[in-house]
Amino acid sequence: MANPPKHCVVTGGAGFIGSHLAEALLARGDRVSVIDDESTGSFENLAAVKEHPQLRCFKGSVADRDLVRRLVADADEVYHLAAAVGVALIAKAPIHTLETNIYLTELLLSELAPLPDPSRSIGRPRRPVKLFLASSSEVYGKNPKPRWNEDEDLVFGATTRPRWSYGVSKAIDEFLALAYCRERGLAVVVARFFNVVGPRQTGAYGMVLPRFVDAALAGGPLVVHDDGRQVRCFAHVSDVVRAVLALMETPEAVGRVFNVGSDQPIAILDLARRVIAAVDPALEIAFQSYAEAYSEDFEDCRSRVPDLSRVKQTIAYQPQYKLDDVIREVVEWKRGPAETRTPWL
């Protein structure tokens, strides 16, 4: 027997990951309310479903408590993806990063959490709701271990280096969400995303794969920061969204933190070479220092590889996309003009 439709609220639902998630929820038969201030996303990302009768879109911020209160009043699930994103934006605007990530999460948690003593409250107690919190691999900071599990120590740089403000803010988000789960009984699932890629992602804020593809389609060169030996793992947005939905359907996931992404590492220089092979083998690579790209005090993490044991054991997670397939899809989407459809549409 199929599960009854739910009302799902997606903050940041006009963004790259949020729009794919909203589409998947609609395809599942749910009613979806999207809230986004379009600071880094765009409602054009929802063009394929803009006429869907079960979709409502609200341009606004999670900082608007009245709007949030109305949207979550009858919500069954809330997916909190609204955040400051992108290395370039974070390096330039640390105040915005900290305020956006911490304040908005605390406001949302306070609206969703069960009342401490419903017997003393005026009116009806709040209805149960489940929250998904999108976190980031950035919370690990510059932990030197070659592969990270969810219980690793978080290792950040000095407060004089604003680059670490994002990871710290997302770690505080996790502390807040898990505290509300323990103390107030709010059902919370936390996922740390590792370099999610796919159609609709922009390179405007430093996202490396769309930046490489844009440069390749423009005739190059592809600009690689530092020596290009930094190691990352790239997961297709479709694989990540499937994991999110499966975790939210799994009671054992409540109150826990999960790495979500790919565990297949690749050096950034090799990623640039693969993009070149997919677009034009004659293209060249140029190198740029972090100081030139961002600032003199910028600091990076050399390797970021997740241990996916926990998520694989909990939901039998297995990414379906290979990196070369992801690169080809992003190239095709960038060439346009046809919209690249995700598997659930």
N, C-alpha and C positions, 0 to 999 in steps of 0.2 A: 504493500500500500504506500502510495506516494505521500511525502510529508506535505502538510498544508502550507500554502504560501505565507511568507513572512513579510513584515515591513522592515526593510534594511536601510539605514542611513549611512551614507558614505561621505565623510569629510575629505576634502581634497579629491572629490570624485571626477573633476574635470582634468585632472593631471594624467600623467603617463600611466602609472600603475592603476590609479583610481578609476580611470575610464574603462580600462579592460575589466576591472573587477565589477563595475556597475553593469557592464554588458553581460558578464557571466551570471550575475544575480538575476537579471531580467530573463535570461535564457532558462534559468532554473524555475522560473514562474513566480518570482517574488516581486513585491512592490518596492520600488527603489526611490529614495530621496537623496539627491546630491546637493551638497553645499560646497561652494568654492569661490574664493575671491579673485580668481584668475591672475594672481600675482606671478605664478610660474606655470599654471595650466591654462587651458582654454576649453570652453564648451564646444568648440569645433571638434574636439576629440570624441564627442558623443554624437557626431553627425549621423552615424549609421543607425542610431536608436532614438533620435530626437523626437520622433512622432510616436514612440511607443506609449500606449495608454497607461502603463504601469510606472512610467518614469516622471518624476518631478525634479526640476532643477532650480536651485536658489543661488543667485549671486550674492555672496555675503561671507562674512568671517565667522569662525567659531567663537571669536571674541564677542559676538552679538548674542548675549545670554538669552534674550527673549526669543530670538529666532531658533536657537538651539533647543530651548525648552519646548517650543511648539513642535519641532520636528521629532524629538525623541519621546514625546508624550505617549505615543502608541507604538514605539519601535520595539521590535523583537531582538534585532541585532544592530550594533553600531560598529562601523569599520573606520578607525581613526587614522587617516593617511595624510591629513593636512599638516604640513611642516615646511620649514625652510630647507631647501634642497640644493645640492650642487656645490662642489668645492670652491668654484669661483665666487659664488654668491656668499658663501660662508666666510671666506677670507676677507671679503670687502665689507660685510655687514654683520659683525658678531653680535651687536645689540639686537638686531632684528632676529637673528638666529635664536638667541637665548629666550627672548620674549615670546616669539612665535611657538617654539617647541615646548617650553615649560608652562607658560601661562595658559595656553589653549588646552593642553592636556589636563591640567588641574581643574580648569573650568568644566570641561566635559565630564571628568570623573565625578565632580561634585553634583552634577545634574543627574547622573546615571545611578549613583550608589543608593542602595536601600537606605531609608531613613534610620538613624541610630535607635530610635524608640518609637515605632509606628503607633503604639498605644497612646502616646502623648501628642501625636501630630493632629493637626486640623485637616479634615478631609480624608481621602483614601490614601493608603500607603502606595508608594511607587511600585509599578509593575516590574517583575523581573526582566532584565535585559542582559544580553551578553555583549562584551566589548572585545573587539580585536584591535590591538595596538601595533602599528607598524613601527618597528625599531630598525636599527642599522648595524652593520658590521663595524661601523665607526666606534661603537661603544668599547671595542677591544683596544682602541688607541694604538699604541705601538708595542703591544705585547710581543716579545721576541720569539715565541714558540712557532714552529712551522705550520701547525694546524690547530685551530681553536675549537674547543667545545664550550658549551654554554656556562660552565662553571669556572672558566678561566678568570684570572685576575684581570682587572681593567687597568691599563697602564697609559696614562696621559702625559703629555709634555707640559712645559711650564705655562702658567697663566699669561705670561707675556707673549705667548704665541697663539693668536686668535683662532688658528686652524683647528685647535682641539675643542673649541667651544661647542661645535656640533655634537661630537661624540659624548661630551659631558652632559649636554642638554638631553640627549636621547637616553643616557643612563639614568638621569633623574626622572625622566618620563617612566622608565621601567620601575624604578623604586616606588614612585607614586602609584602606578597601576597595581603593582603587587601588594602594596600596603592597603589599598582599597579592597583588594580581593581578600586579604587576611582579616582585616579589621571590620569591614563593612559588608562582606559577603558578595561583593560584585564579581560576577563571573568574567574573568579576564583571560585572554590568550595573547601572548606576546611573541612576535616573530622578528628576528634580526635578518634583514635582507642583505644579500651579498651581490652587488653589481648586477642589477636587473636590467635587461636590455630588450629591445624589440621595436616594432613600429610605434610611432607617435613620440618617441623620446627625442628631445632636442639637445643639441650640443651647446646651447647658449650659456649654460651654467657650469661648463667644464666636463660634462659626461663624455667619456673618452670615445666610445664606439660611434655614436652619431657624429661627433666632431671629426673623427677620421673619415667617415663616409662622406660627409659634406665636403671635406678637403679633397678627397679623391675624385668626386664627381665634378669639382670645380677645376680639376687639372693639377692639383697638388701644389706644393709638397705637403705631406702629412707631418705635422709637428709633434714630436715626441718629447716629453719633459724629462729632464735629467738624462740618465744613460739608457732609459728604456728597459732596464732589467727588473723593474718593479713587477711583482707577480700578483695577478688577480684571477678571479673565477667569474665567468659570465653566464647568467641563466636567462632563458627566454621568459618573458612576462607571462606567457600562457602556463608554463610549468609552475611559476610562483603563485599565480592566482588559484590554480587547482589545489596547491598545497594549503593556501589560506582557507579555502572553502572546506577542505577536508578536516583541517584542524578545528575549525569552528563547529563541525558536526561531531567531534570526538570528545566525549565528556572527560576523558583522561588528560586532555590538553589544558584544561582550565587551571589557572594558577601557575603555569609553567612557561618557560622561555625556550624558543626553538630557533636554531639556525636554519635559514631557508635560502636556497640558491643552488649553484653548481659547486662541485668539489674538484673540478678538473682545472688545474692551474695553467696559466699562460703568461709569459712575459709581455709587457706592453709593446715592446719592439716587435715581437713576433705577431701580436695582434695587428699592428700596422702593416706588416708584410702580408698577412692574410687578406686584409682589406684591399691592398694593392693587387694581389693575385685575382681577387673577385671583380675588380673594376678595370685596371689597366696596368699590366706588368711594367710599363715604362715609367711609372710615377716614381718620385723620389721621396726620401725621408729627410727631414731637417730636425735638428735637436735644439731645445730651448731650456735654459736653466729655470729652476723654480722661482728664483728672484725675478727673472724677466716675465715669467708667466703670472705670478701672483704677487709676492712681496719678498723683501730681504729676510723676513723672519719666518717664512713658510717652512714647514717641516712635514714630511710624509712618512708613511709606513711602507716598508720595502715589500712585505708579503702579507697577503690577506686570503687565507684558505680555510674554509669551514670544515669542521667535523660534523657530518650529517647523520651520525648514528641515531641520535634521539628522534629526529623527525622521521627517519626511515623505519624505526621500530614502532613509532606511534601511529603513523598513517600509511605505511608501506610506500613512502614517497620515492619516486624514481623519475628524474628529469627525462623528457622525451626528445628534446631538441639537442642536436650537436652544434658546436660553435660555428662551423662553416655554414650550416643551414640558417642559423640566426643572422650571420653576416649577409648572406644572399637575400634574406627577407627584408632586412633593413635597407639594403641597396635598392631593391625593387620598390619599396615604399617611398624612399627618398626621390627616386626617379619619377614616381607618380605618373599621371594624376589620379589613377584609380586607387581607392582605399583598400589597403590590405586587410582582409577580414581575419578575425581570430577564429579558432576552431569552434567556438560555441555559437557563432552566428550563421 
